[in-house]
Amino acid sequence: MNNYKADAVSRRNIRDYVYMLKKKVGMENILYFPVLQFAENMLPVLIPDFQFEVVPEDEMGTKHGETYPGKNLIRIREDIYLPPRKAKAETVSQLLTKLDIYLCTKTVQ
């Protein structure tokens, strides 16, 4: 399996991407995109074999997350996953980055 480190994504690119995603799912007039709910609830409906895993920090090490488009899998480190429920911007950004990698790769294939 190949390992690639994702480049950082600017806030502007994240905003543009989220707007495009919101528009595709009919939520362009909703202020805040529910990224966590989208990953947990919508992607498994849209992509039947999609998997979203929360992985313990000791198993994942220093990586915040991993994206495996060929396996339809996104893995997020537990300490990164839990804070979005408290709307911490940095962790929501990590989830959006992983979704971006996954969805853009699936679109290209």
C-alpha positions as CSV (number, residue, x, y, z in Angstrom):
1,M,0.0,0.0,0.0
2,N,1.3,3.5,-0.9
3,N,1.6,6.1,1.8
4,Y,1.2,9.8,0.8
5,K,1.4,12.8,3.1
6,A,-1.3,15.3,2.2
7,D,-0.3,18.9,1.7
8,A,-1.9,21.5,3.9
9,V,-5.1,23.0,2.6
10,S,-5.8,26.7,3.0
11,R,-8.9,28.0,4.7
12,R,-10.0,29.6,1.5
13,N,-9.7,26.3,-0.3
14,I,-11.7,24.6,2.5
15,R,-14.4,27.2,2.3
16,D,-14.7,26.9,-1.5
17,Y,-14.7,23.1,-1.3
18,V,-17.4,23.1,1.5
19,Y,-19.6,25.5,-0.5
20,M,-19.3,23.2,-3.6
21,L,-20.2,20.2,-1.4
22,K,-23.1,22.0,0.3
23,K,-24.4,23.0,-3.1
24,K,-24.3,19.4,-4.3
25,V,-26.3,18.1,-1.4
26,G,-28.8,21.1,-1.4
27,M,-27.4,22.8,1.7
28,E,-25.9,25.9,0.2
29,N,-28.0,28.2,2.3
30,I,-27.1,26.5,5.6
31,L,-24.4,28.5,7.4
32,Y,-22.4,25.6,9.0
33,F,-21.8,22.3,7.2
34,P,-22.3,19.3,9.5
35,V,-19.0,17.7,8.5
36,L,-19.0,15.1,11.3
37,Q,-22.6,14.1,10.6
38,F,-21.9,14.0,6.9
39,A,-18.9,11.6,7.3
40,E,-20.8,9.4,9.8
41,N,-24.2,9.3,8.2
42,M,-24.3,10.5,4.6
43,L,-21.2,9.0,3.1
44,P,-22.3,5.4,4.1
45,V,-25.6,6.0,2.3
46,L,-24.0,7.6,-0.8
47,I,-21.1,5.1,-0.9
48,P,-22.5,1.7,0.5
49,D,-19.1,0.2,1.3
50,F,-17.7,3.4,2.9
51,Q,-16.1,3.1,6.3
52,F,-15.3,5.8,8.9
53,E,-13.1,4.6,11.7
54,V,-12.0,6.3,14.9
55,V,-8.6,5.0,15.9
56,P,-6.8,5.2,19.3
57,E,-4.0,7.7,19.5
58,D,-1.4,5.0,20.4
59,E,-2.3,3.1,17.2
60,M,-2.1,6.1,14.9
61,G,0.9,7.8,16.3
62,T,1.5,11.4,15.1
63,K,-0.8,11.1,12.1
64,H,-4.1,12.9,12.6
65,G,-5.9,10.7,10.0
66,E,-5.5,8.4,7.1
67,T,-7.4,8.2,3.8
68,Y,-7.6,5.0,1.8
69,P,-9.8,5.8,-1.3
70,G,-9.2,2.3,-2.7
71,K,-10.7,0.8,0.4
72,N,-13.4,3.5,0.8
73,L,-11.9,4.2,4.3
74,I,-11.2,7.3,6.3
75,R,-9.5,6.8,9.7
76,I,-9.3,9.6,12.2
77,R,-7.3,9.6,15.4
78,E,-9.6,9.5,18.5
79,D,-8.3,12.7,20.1
80,I,-8.9,14.5,16.7
81,Y,-12.4,13.0,16.3
82,L,-13.9,13.8,19.7
83,P,-13.4,17.6,19.8
84,P,-15.5,18.4,16.7
85,R,-18.6,17.7,18.8
86,K,-17.4,20.8,20.7
87,A,-17.0,22.7,17.3
88,K,-13.2,23.0,17.6
89,A,-12.1,24.5,14.2
90,E,-8.8,22.8,13.9
91,T,-10.3,19.3,14.2
92,V,-13.2,20.1,11.8
93,S,-10.5,21.2,9.4
94,Q,-8.7,17.8,9.8
95,L,-12.0,16.0,8.9
96,L,-12.6,18.3,5.9
97,T,-9.0,17.6,4.7
98,K,-9.6,13.9,4.9
99,L,-13.0,14.2,3.2
100,D,-11.4,16.4,0.5
101,I,-8.7,13.8,-0.2
102,Y,-11.2,11.0,-0.3
103,L,-13.8,12.6,-2.4
104,C,-11.4,14.2,-4.9
105,T,-9.6,10.9,-5.4
106,K,-12.9,9.1,-5.9
107,T,-14.0,11.7,-8.4
108,V,-10.7,11.3,-10.4
109,Q,-11.0,7.5,-10.5
